[in-house]
């Protein structure tokens, strides 16, 4: 993927004493970089409570428990091309994906609803597509270590680059009857313990490097998808397979 460095990204390592990147006028340490465990989410991280009803969450979890599961892989950036995304087993990601079957359309409808009612109004931008829903199942010991959803470090060039056409990441949490399993945004000293029915969305770039912390007990269920803004420069030739197109006119590069 030698052409990727044209998407190289500027460094984001704010000093605790520097002005906060959100332009609040405060220092980073007392704003988006605060270590106060009770502070609100940092700039860019949006939490919508009760987006999914308890009844629907319980219905999906009960049905998911009856379905087969697969070990979830991650994107193999080094062996991917502009037209094919390779995958690999990654020890940093210990989780399973549920084989959705008839659940697939239901999950995708809720993701589309989240985009159209929350994400597009928030960004005041159209979304071109979202990737097909994945239902994650974390059993005890399950985790996903720190990662960015769209960006990768390329040792050959010693740069961080955008390697996937993901602009906004979203998660729908279906239960909270487990211990551990928080989501942590590493660059912001921010940890959130999800609640049943929560929708969380945030930019997919490496500023929002995050991790799913290890589940200690119980089973953690979350639906995940990633979406692409309309009419922006693209890394790849088109949307990933099975993506849900929302704005046909915005699929091409801007």
N, C-alpha and C positions, 0 to 999 in steps of 0.2 A: 504493500500500500504506500509506495514511495511518493504518490501525489498528495497524500493527506497533510503534510506540513503547511500547505497553503491555508489550512483552517487552524493554524496554530493560535493558541489562546494566551492572552496576557496573564501574568502571574496574579494570584489572589491570595496574599498572605498578610492581611492587615495587622499592623501593630496594635497592641492593646491601647496605646496612647494616641493613635492616629484618629482623625475624624471618621465617624462611621460611614460606611459606603452607602447607607440608605439616605444620606443627606439630612439627617435629623438635626445636625449641629452638635450632637453629643460625641463623646469619645467612644470608640468601638467597645472598650471594656465595660462601659456603663449603658450600652445600647444593644446592638445585635450580637455582641461578643460577651455579654454579661454572663456571669456564672451563677446568678440567682436562679435556683431551681423552680421558682414560682413565677418567673417572668413570662410574658406572652411570646408567641412564636417570633423568630427573627423575620426581618423584611424578606418577603418572597415566599414564605411558608404559610399556606392558608389551611386552616382547619375548619370544617363545616360539621357541626355535631348533628346527629340524627338525620343524616341524609338518606340512609336506608332504614326502613322501619324494623323494629325488633322482630316482627312476624316474618318479614322476608328474610332477614338474616338467619333466623332459626330454621326456616324452610331450606335455605341453600346449604347450611351446615349439615342438616340431617340427610339431605340427598347426597352431599359430597362424601359423607361417611360410607355410603354404599358403593362408591365408584372406585375403579382401579386408579392407581397413582404411578407416576413416573419420576425418576430422579431428575431434577431440573438442572439443565446445563446453562452456561453463559456464552456470550458471543466471543468467538475466537478472532480477535481483530487482526492478528498477524496473518491468518490464512483466509480472511475474507476478501472479496473483490467488490467492485461497484455493483455487480448484479447478483452476488450470492453471499449470504452471511453464514460463515462456518460456525459451529458450536463445539464446545468441549466441556468435559467434566471438570469442575473447579472446586478444590477443597475449601475455598473461602466461602462457598455457598452450600449450606447443608439444609436442603429443603426438598419437598416434593411438589409436583404439580398434579392437580386432579384432572383426570380425563373427563372432559366436560359433557360430551354427548349433547342431550337436549338442553342442558344448562347454558350452553354457549350463547345462544341468541338472547337469553334472559340477561346474562351478565353484560353482554355488549350493549343491550338497550339501556341499562343503567349507566354504563360508562358514557354513552352518547348523551344521555340526559345530564350527567354531571358536566360534560363539556359545554353543552348548549345553554344550561341554566346558571352555571357557576364560573366556568373557566373562560369562555369567550367574553362574557360581560366583565369579568375581572381584568382581563388583558386588553379588552376593546380591540380584539383581533379575531379573525376567522381561523379556525383549525381545519387543515386540509384533510387529515386522516388521524385515526388512532389505531394502534396495533391491537390485534385480537386479544381478548381478555385472557388472563392466566389466573387460575385460582391456586394460591399457594397454601400448602399445609406444612406447618412447622411443628414437629413433635419435640419432646424434650431433647435438648442438645442442638436443635435446629437454629441456624443463624445465617446471616449474610454479612460478611465483613465489609469494611469501608469501601465504597465504590461510588463512581459517578455514572449516571445512566446514559450519557451521550458521549463522554470524553474518555480518552485513554492516553497514557504516557507511552511515547514511542522512544525506546532507548537509543535506537539507531540515530535519531535526530536530537535527542535530549530535549524534547518539547512535549507539552500537553496539546493534544489536537482533538477536534471534534471528529469522531469516528462513526457515529450513528445519527440518523436524522430524527432525533428526539429533542423536542423543545420544552415540553411540559410533561412531568411525571404525575401520575395519580394513583392513589390507593384507596380502596374501600375495605374497612375492617368489619368482619362479620361476627366477631365474638370478643369477649374480654375476660373469660373465665380461665385464665392461665396466669402464671407468674413469669417474670422476665419478659422478653419479647418486645421491649420498647423500640422506638425508632429514634436514632441519634444522628444529629447533624454536626459532624465533627468540627468544622471550621467555626461554628457558632456556639460551642459549648452548650448545645440545646438538646434536651431529651424529652420525648413525649411518650406517655403510656397510652396507647390507643384505647378508645371506648367503642363498644358495639355500635355500628351504624355510622361511624365517622367517615368522612371524606377528607383526605389530605392531598393537596397538590402543590407543586413547586417546580421551579426551573430544573431542567435535566442536566445542566452543565456542572462542571467540577467545583464551582463555588458551593454547590449543594451536595457535596460528598456526604453520604449517609450510610448507616448500617442498621440492619435488623439485629438487635441484641439477642443473645442466646435465650431460648425458652428453657425455663427451669422445670416447670411442671405444667401439665395440661397440653392442649392442642391449640395452636394459633392459626386462624384462617384469615387470609387477606386476598382481595382481588387487586390485580395490578395491570396497568396499561400505560402506554407512552404515546404522546401525540405530537404532531408536527404542525407548526404554524403555516399558514398559506403564504405562497409567493416569497419564499426566502431561498438563499443559496443552498444547494443540496450536496451531500457527500456521495450519495448513491443515485443510481439511475431512476429509481422509482420507489414507491412504498414497499415495505416488507410484504411477503406473501400473507394473504388472508386479512390484510388491513381493511378497516371500515372507512370508506371514502365519505367525507362530509362536505367537501368543497372541491368539486371536480376542477373548477377553474384555478384553484390554488395549488394543485398538485405539482406543477412544474416549478422550476427555479424562478425566483423573483429577479 
